[in-house]
Amino acid sequence: MVSPTRCRVVVVGGGVAGISAAVELALSGVPVMLLEARRRLGGRASSFHDASRGCWYDNSQHIALGCCTAYRELCRRIEVEDDFDWYTRQQWVEAGGRVTTIQPGMFPPPLHYAESFLGAAFLSPADKFAIGRAMIAIRFADREAWKSRTFGEFLRTAGQPQTSIDRFWSPIIVSACNLHVDRVSASPALKVFQEGFLAGTGASAMGIPRVPLVELYRHVPRILSEAGGEVRLGMAVERIEPGRVRTVGGGEVRAESVVCALPFEKAIGRLFNDRGEPDGRLKALSGVGFSTILGVHVQYDRPVLSHPSAVLVERGTHWLFRRGSVGDEFQAVISAADEWAGLTDEAIIGRVASDICACFPGAPATPRWARAVRERRATWAATPAFEAARPAPGWTPGGVILAGDYTAVDWPATMEGAARSGKAAAIAAMETLGILPQSGSH
Ligand SMILES: Cc1cc2nc3c(=O)[nH]c(=O)nc-3n(C[C@H](O)[C@H](O)[C@H](O)COP(=O)(O)OP(=O)(O)OC[C@H]3O[C@@H](n4cnc5c(N)ncnc54)[C@H](O)[C@@H]3O)c2cc1C
């Protein structure tokens, strides 16, 4: 029998939540072992290698907002904060090619977008008036009180015409929360506007990584090893319980503190309490639905996209993100894409190409190269029922410490939510070890 490996803290799952927990611990001087089933870090926020093209592509474009303070702090700690470009201007492109730039103007927050919004060509005066009224309601809305109702209900209560929902509210919320306005809990949707859009130029700035996502984690193994810990890739875990983790193949890691940073659907069935029973905190999550995101990488034989990114108004394809600066290669993103997921690659690429042609007259009918990436379980569906079932991150007596974007961190499924939960888990681990955090967390 192989004798068990011992360490102070073991973190299971090397996504953003697990990385955040492990780095927080390492920077407080705690030796930590990070176990990840795949051969690379990053989980859902990572990249794949396209052998035919010899380069890395992200599973889908990931963006951060200025208000993602925990994620940005994590990036600073893993020494990659300079790997992002930040943008405060957004281009909204209609069929026919008309472009509206939404950008901060002369008024202070929360009115900083008022000038460009009033001039927006894709909205009618009636829509603008209605949206302005709803923004005032959003600013003062109580998110907790709206948690059990959908954002669609909120919009109807705020008297929003369908055109304003189709042209303005949906593109923002479907992209941010990956769910249609009539399904998503109003609470995370309100947060997007309260803490992003309305909070100030810095809060709503969009950060786009300049490197493939997988490269953002390049310093993590060194940071952990400097504190006496390590990252172990290709280590699938089959059972997690307080003090002990069993890996597939019969290995065992014993630790004073255990953090489970698996997605909840993977933790269910693997996570047990100190009485050997399935962890009750995840019970309410079994049966929860997911929502698909589609990323379509395209390359044309000439430049098509002159902006770093573009929102396509009232098209099935929601956003385009340029790769490099030429504009011939970019990624199309379709959120809440369950309806697309069953289509063939050919059909998906055809739909995206036709949306691009509609909004960029002069674009070739078909790209020179294209590749569709389906993430069917991109995020959990942030319905009112799900919001009510989220367990708190951290520790409860007799249980393992929980981390993951699904925990109740008051954020939708995002890298920010994952980073926050990881930090909360690390602090809980340090408390169980009797250590005070040292990396500036308190
Ligand atoms: C296509 C797509 C687009 C997105 N766009 C954005 C965006 O623009 N902005 C944003 O902020 N967020 C975005 N998100 C959401 C974001 O990626 C997630 O919310 C976040 O990465 C979740 O991190 P996590 O650590 O909680 O979970 P995960 O990333 O799922 O990490 C869990 C880890 O556990 C590992 N694991 C699983 N089973 C085992 C096992 N048995 N043993 C050991 N390890 C195991 C997994 O391999 C994984 O690495 C997007 C997600 C997707 C899929």
The ligand as an SDF file (V2000), in Angstrom:
LIG
                    3D

 53 58  0  0  0  0  0  0  0  0999 V2000
  -17.6580   29.7000  -22.5370 C   0  0  0  0  0  0  0  0  0  0  0  0
  -17.5900   30.4680  -21.2490 C   0  0  0  0  0  0  0  0  0  0  0  0
  -17.5220   31.8570  -21.2570 C   0  0  0  0  0  0  0  0  0  0  0  0
  -17.4410   32.5670  -20.0550 C   0  0  0  0  0  0  0  0  0  0  0  0
  -17.2850   33.9170  -20.0800 N   0  0  0  0  0  0  0  0  0  0  0  0
  -17.0030   34.5750  -18.9270 C   0  0  0  0  0  0  0  0  0  0  0  0
  -16.6360   35.9490  -18.9380 C   0  0  0  0  0  0  0  0  0  0  0  0
  -16.5650   36.5950  -19.9900 O   0  0  0  0  0  0  0  0  0  0  0  0
  -16.3420   36.5490  -17.7530 N   0  0  0  0  0  0  0  0  0  0  0  0
  -16.3840   35.8700  -16.5590 C   0  0  0  0  0  0  0  0  0  0  0  0
  -16.0630   36.4570  -15.5210 O   0  0  0  0  0  0  0  0  0  0  0  0
  -16.7550   34.5630  -16.5210 N   0  0  0  0  0  0  0  0  0  0  0  0
  -17.0540   33.9110  -17.6640 C   0  0  0  0  0  0  0  0  0  0  0  0
  -17.3830   32.5810  -17.6290 N   0  0  0  0  0  0  0  0  0  0  0  0
  -17.6020   31.9320  -16.3280 C   0  0  0  0  0  0  0  0  0  0  0  0
  -16.2780   31.5370  -15.6480 C   0  0  0  0  0  0  0  0  0  0  0  0
  -15.4470   30.8480  -16.5520 O   0  0  0  0  0  0  0  0  0  0  0  0
  -16.5870   30.6560  -14.4620 C   0  0  0  0  0  0  0  0  0  0  0  0
  -17.5630   31.2620  -13.6510 O   0  0  0  0  0  0  0  0  0  0  0  0
  -15.3500   30.4110  -13.5950 C   0  0  0  0  0  0  0  0  0  0  0  0
  -14.2190   30.1480  -14.3810 O   0  0  0  0  0  0  0  0  0  0  0  0
  -15.6510   29.2380  -12.6600 C   0  0  0  0  0  0  0  0  0  0  0  0
  -14.5090   28.9290  -11.9040 O   0  0  0  0  0  0  0  0  0  0  0  0
  -14.5670   27.7730  -10.8150 P   0  0  0  0  0  0  0  0  0  0  0  0
  -13.1720   27.6140  -10.3070 O   0  0  0  0  0  0  0  0  0  0  0  0
  -15.6530   28.0270   -9.8450 O   0  0  0  0  0  0  0  0  0  0  0  0
  -15.0200   26.4380  -11.5990 O   0  0  0  0  0  0  0  0  0  0  0  0
  -14.2630   25.6530  -12.7600 P   0  0  0  0  0  0  0  0  0  0  0  0
  -13.6250   26.5850  -13.6960 O   0  0  0  0  0  0  0  0  0  0  0  0
  -15.2580   24.6990  -13.3250 O   0  0  0  0  0  0  0  0  0  0  0  0
  -13.0980   24.8520  -12.0080 O   0  0  0  0  0  0  0  0  0  0  0  0
  -13.2530   23.5750  -11.4530 C   0  0  0  0  0  0  0  0  0  0  0  0
  -11.9830   22.7590  -11.6980 C   0  0  0  0  0  0  0  0  0  0  0  0
  -12.1380   21.4550  -11.1150 O   0  0  0  0  0  0  0  0  0  0  0  0
  -11.5340   20.5170  -11.9850 C   0  0  0  0  0  0  0  0  0  0  0  0
  -12.0920   19.1840  -11.7160 N   0  0  0  0  0  0  0  0  0  0  0  0
  -13.3020   18.6940  -12.0910 C   0  0  0  0  0  0  0  0  0  0  0  0
  -13.4380   17.4350  -11.6250 N   0  0  0  0  0  0  0  0  0  0  0  0
  -12.3110   17.1360  -10.9480 C   0  0  0  0  0  0  0  0  0  0  0  0
  -11.8640   15.9870  -10.2120 C   0  0  0  0  0  0  0  0  0  0  0  0
  -12.6220   14.8870  -10.0900 N   0  0  0  0  0  0  0  0  0  0  0  0
  -10.6370   16.0280   -9.6160 N   0  0  0  0  0  0  0  0  0  0  0  0
   -9.8500   17.1360   -9.7160 C   0  0  0  0  0  0  0  0  0  0  0  0
  -10.2250   18.2420  -10.3990 N   0  0  0  0  0  0  0  0  0  0  0  0
  -11.4340   18.2410  -11.0010 C   0  0  0  0  0  0  0  0  0  0  0  0
  -11.9040   21.0350  -13.3720 C   0  0  0  0  0  0  0  0  0  0  0  0
  -11.0680   20.4580  -14.3690 O   0  0  0  0  0  0  0  0  0  0  0  0
  -11.6950   22.5300  -13.1870 C   0  0  0  0  0  0  0  0  0  0  0  0
  -10.3710   22.9200  -13.4780 O   0  0  0  0  0  0  0  0  0  0  0  0
  -17.4880   31.8640  -18.8240 C   0  0  0  0  0  0  0  0  0  0  0  0
  -17.5700   30.4690  -18.8120 C   0  0  0  0  0  0  0  0  0  0  0  0
  -17.5960   29.7770  -20.0040 C   0  0  0  0  0  0  0  0  0  0  0  0
  -17.6150   28.2740  -19.9700 C   0  0  0  0  0  0  0  0  0  0  0  0
  1  2  1  0
  2  3  1  0
  2 52  2  0
  3  4  2  0
  4  5  1  0
  4 50  1  0
  5  6  2  0
  6  7  1  0
  6 13  1  0
  7  8  2  0
  7  9  1  0
  9 10  1  0
 10 11  2  0
 10 12  1  0
 12 13  2  0
 13 14  1  0
 14 15  1  0
 14 50  1  0
 15 16  1  0
 16 17  1  0
 16 18  1  0
 18 19  1  0
 18 20  1  0
 20 21  1  0
 20 22  1  0
 22 23  1  0
 23 24  1  0
 24 25  2  0
 24 26  1  0
 24 27  1  0
 27 28  1  0
 28 29  2  0
 28 30  1  0
 28 31  1  0
 31 32  1  0
 32 33  1  0
 33 34  1  0
 33 48  1  0
 34 35  1  0
 35 36  1  0
 35 46  1  0
 36 37  1  0
 36 45  1  0
 37 38  2  0
 38 39  1  0
 39 40  1  0
 39 45  2  0
 40 41  1  0
 40 42  2  0
 42 43  1  0
 43 44  2  0
 44 45  1  0
 46 47  1  0
 46 48  1  0
 48 49  1  0
 50 51  2  0
 51 52  1  0
 52 53  1  0
M  END
$$$$
